[in-house]
Amino acid sequence: MGNKECPNGVAIPPPQPFMKSLKYSLKETFFPDDPLRQFKNQAASRKVVLTLQYFLPICEWGPRYTLRFLKSDVIAGITIASLAIPQGISYAKLANLPPILGLYSSFIPPLIYAMMGSSRDLAVGTVAVGSLLMASMLGKEVNYIHNPQLYLHLAFTATFFAGVFQASLGLFRLGFIVDFLSHASIVGFMGGAATVVCLQQLKSILGLERFTHHADLVSVMRSVFSQTHHWRWESAVLGCCFIFFLLITRYFSKQKPKLFWVSAMAPLTSVILGSLLVYFTHAEKHGVQVIGELKKGLNPASVTDLVFVSPYMNTAIKTGIIIGIIALAEGIAVGRSFAMFKNYHIDGNKEMIAIGTMNIVGSFTSCYLATGPFSRSAVNYNAGCKTAASNIVMAIAVMLTLLFLTPLFHYTPLVVLSAIIVSAMLGLIDYEAAIHLWKIDKFDFLVCISAYIGVVFGSVEIGLVIAVAISVLRVLLFVARPRTFVLGNIPNTGAYRNVEQYPNAKHIPGMLILEIDAPIYFTNASYLRERITRWIDEEEDRIKASGLNSLQYVILDMTAVANIDTSGISMFEEVKKIVERRGLQLVLVNPGSEVMKKLHKAKFLDEIGQRWVYLTVEEAVAACNFMLHTYQPNPKKDESGGGWNNV
Amino acid sequence: MGNKECPNGVAIPPPQPFMKSLKYSLKETFFPDDPLRQFKNQAASRKVVLTLQYFLPICEWGPRYTLRFLKSDVIAGITIASLAIPQGISYAKLANLPPILGLYSSFIPPLIYAMMGSSRDLAVGTVAVGSLLMASMLGKEVNYIHNPQLYLHLAFTATFFAGVFQASLGLFRLGFIVDFLSHASIVGFMGGAATVVCLQQLKSILGLERFTHHADLVSVMRSVFSQTHHWRWESAVLGCCFIFFLLITRYFSKQKPKLFWVSAMAPLTSVILGSLLVYFTHAEKHGVQVIGELKKGLNPASVTDLVFVSPYMNTAIKTGIIIGIIALAEGIAVGRSFAMFKNYHIDGNKEMIAIGTMNIVGSFTSCYLATGPFSRSAVNYNAGCKTAASNIVMAIAVMLTLLFLTPLFHYTPLVVLSAIIVSAMLGLIDYEAAIHLWKIDKFDFLVCISAYIGVVFGSVEIGLVIAVAISVLRVLLFVARPRTFVLGNIPNTGAYRNVEQYPNAKHIPGMLILEIDAPIYFTNASYLRERITRWIDEEEDRIKASGLNSLQYVILDMTAVANIDTSGISMFEEVKKIVERRGLQLVLVNPGSEVMKKLHKAKFLDEIGQRWVYLTVEEAVAACNFMLHTYQPNPKKDESGGGWNNV
């Protein structure tokens, strides 16, 4: 068999028309999930129905809706409404916006999402991190105390741009940008943001009047401890009691998932208890701040409030893009997790269009940034929701509140809202996930902890930038410094594997078999040239020391080299020269189709000779052994168990 | 053999101490060429000598210097001096600096480089692209006509920071940053810069007094054609004649490399001819501008001229970093190419220290940015230089010129300098390389042409940013959208290969064998989950259509998966759920050591079961076939030639 050097040549793929391969690449990049597959071979009328169902999933599940579904959705909807009302008011305070905006934002956006969204479990509403980010970014431009009107209008404008950005990402199939926020960076970022949000609550829990406008740990601590004489014990005691109550109910529900409603109802219960307490004890006169009057009535229109003049517009655009992407990352991750549990499919790009549209419409109707927060969606899921109709039920409940019940919130103490925020935020500090990251992947842990530290000691934006930068750096570093391995033969098989991973793998005398573990691009071409040269040096040193057969062949296993660019091809030409100058022969094994195509076009295959390109390492070793034994003046006996003897 | 399910288990590498693997990663990242290898097992005194030789290579080659070397180096040195003097003056004009600076910069830096550089062929001097960049970046801050003193001082400061940046990149072993400028982007960038430089020369060739300060094509063309009535035919004729003369000599030397000195001497000849012509015809009074007086004497000190006050310092730092990295990219690429020809080794990081030091010292002695330009180094190489001593010879020749010959340049017409620049720049527009890129790699061509267009229609900085951004985007896109292939059995072998590349590869009934061609990171985890699901869908459709055996096993060949992060592991857990929900079994083949380690730590191996992890696809197929035939109620006959029958 050895005299037939190359029984199965490595195929050079036939040249493809440029447009065809371009089309293929574009499809894989922008339509990896092939959303148009169901449209194939359908009648025109059917296509219209499918398109409608694609953009408005309610057209798909609506006709199949049953009374049994309705019962479940009503229960789930009322449960999440009881959570949404106090949370909405709290988060609006966090964003330095009028509390009523939190209720507005839990009315219109859920209705839009119920029609357009493809998740059955997402419960739509405002989020703490988004609110905080908005407050910190808009606060740099406009002071919300001195100019509340402009601040409010900027918030609508930022929400509008966030929606436009989200919807365009979806329309242009750029959803993969969200993937650049890795899980590790989100864990760190969310934990940091939750910490910062908790720190902010010290203001109302301690009943302080003045407070720093910075959000970082150092500023807040300095602000808190510089005015110890202003701390109000009434407020602090109340706050601690409610936090304790909320945490206890959460712990209880966690132990027995059937009792999910205990923790879901706890915030509303706290609000009612707190309001009654203030109403009867007149605690508002003893340093316990209350919400005050909330306007009755549904969302007023706000289209005319959008600000399209610089310099405010630039701030709004910047804020919109940042909060838009953070909101998307949370909404889509939450939607995907629950879809995974219930075994249905979510189209990320479609979700982006839905979330984007709901924010655009929201910005026209006095709402600010909404998405699908994890805590509320989990309650929705546990409450047994069947379809997005639970969002409609929640919206109706919020609508009734807006129409008739707002005066009841007059005496709600701010400290209860802070307690609700703190207890929700503590759940976001996922230290267990951070420990898990440390155990499995140190680099992911580094990303996570950097994001956390960046948020807590710097600002939310700094943390975000650090997390994305380190994540991207890791990818670049992987490509810039690929691993190369020496391969050896696994005894009694034809397989060649990394000798470090498989200590029983045997070196083949006279040959150095290397595996390159990444595409060969400009970023790593010089490194690989240096590294291959060093492998050859080290192998020659080793051989000199042990007095074995001298090195004759350098075999490069290209299985893992997925692609190559022109710098990579130049690298190969240089390696070939280096190898030949030392009197060695370069042998390539199993280059993939892309690599083969390019090596062929660059005439490198002609240079090296097609006979030095093999399909498997086994064949290459057999052929080299044949050469060694035929042409060498004094061939030593092959001592290894591998290669030649096993073919 | 089939009943022994896993004859060679996939090894889980033993857990390594964290510090050890960290040390290994750091070494591979920062010391891939292992520069300390020669220091191992040496006496202390020998180590001192080696360190000295490391930082001052002249200590290594100096003692071995012979008279024969000297002869060659003197000839080469005089040749490059005759090129360096006119080019130096021209490029200083291009940087809007006093012409004498070009001579200063060809005196001190070459001396420093001769001591510290490890290239034997690099001829040190100023470069056109660096000069242009400096003019455009400093020109934004300070007008060189209204405030020449400050402009000059800023140029020294920028050179100082460029040197500091270059030397620190080398000292901190960060040389790989230069690798992020791919060959393709450099071709486009250099071509664009050369075009822009040529366009700038229209000013002196047409004898125009007023000229736009913008460098882009549109502004220059508008400026040139808006003042056609100011064109001076005397100047234009002179310019065209000299360009023609220079191009002819270059063509001549290219045809017969032995006559390299013809083109090397041509610029100096042009300068002498032009000066004589002006002197005798008094053409300076007929619209032919001349250099005017050049100060006699060596470089004055300029340490005290460095500007360390904002806002100027910020401009100088920014300019320094950009011109520093561009100069490095050119110098190192040139050094490497010639080292490749002559078969010696260049240490990139050491070169950076040498180039950086020479610029720092240069900034103290009235020099501006110097590096190793390609054209001059090629002349040096062709003239037969043996060591860096040719730079010393050139420096001495320039010194003599500075001391005695500067008055001779009084009548040198600017148009001759422009002709010299144009003829040098035309050689940098490497359209053949661009065609080569188009043929081999369309994406590299896109990078190249974007850089070119960015420079020509935008600015040099825009072109640079575009080129780097597209190059990095390509790397990110590669990782975000890895290829996945279906594998089939190559008849009569145990090898499994991509069925698209090898049309004769046979599908194995009941199994879907997929190869993933990239590390599994957060950027591609969701894509891969979608894509694998789609492969399974398509395979099931295909099977349904053809009425074959139903799908039973999904085999993932992980050979090319070099690494995985925690997002990747979650992806695997999800894929396992998806696969199992369809009643299929997931099988892994040949995970590498990094991947095995992490899958083990994340307990995924226990979840999937060690028996479903195989060393080769062949073994996995054999084991699956064994299961199919043993446990299936009605096993059909295996029709393929692959797998089972061949084991």
Interface residues (C-beta under 8 A of the other chain):
Chain A: P7 N8 A11 P13 F18 L22 E28 T29 P32 D33 D34 F176 D179 F180 L181 S182 H183 A184 R336 M340 N343 G348 H436 L437 K439 I440 D441 K442 F443 D444 S471 V472 R474 V475 L476 L477 F478 V479 A480 R481 P482 R483 I490 N492 T493 G494 A495 R497 N498 E500 Q501 Y502 P503 D517 A518 P519 Y521 F522 T523 N524 A525 S526 Y527 E530 R531 R534 T559 A560 A562 N563 D565 T566 S567 I569 S570 E574 K577 R581 N590 G592 S593 E594 M596 K598 K601 A602 L615 T616
Chain B: P7 N8 A11 P13 F18 L22 E28 T29 P32 D33 D34 F176 D179 F180 L181 S182 H183 A184 R336 M340 N343 G348 H436 L437 K439 I440 D441 K442 F443 D444 S471 V472 R474 V475 L476 L477 F478 V479 A480 R481 P482 R483 I490 N492 T493 G494 A495 R497 N498 E500 Q501 Y502 P503 D517 A518 P519 Y521 F522 T523 N524 A525 S526 Y527 E530 R531 R534 T559 A560 A562 N563 D565 T566 S567 I569 S570 E574 K577 R581 N590 G592 S593 E594 M596 K598 K601 A602 L615 T616
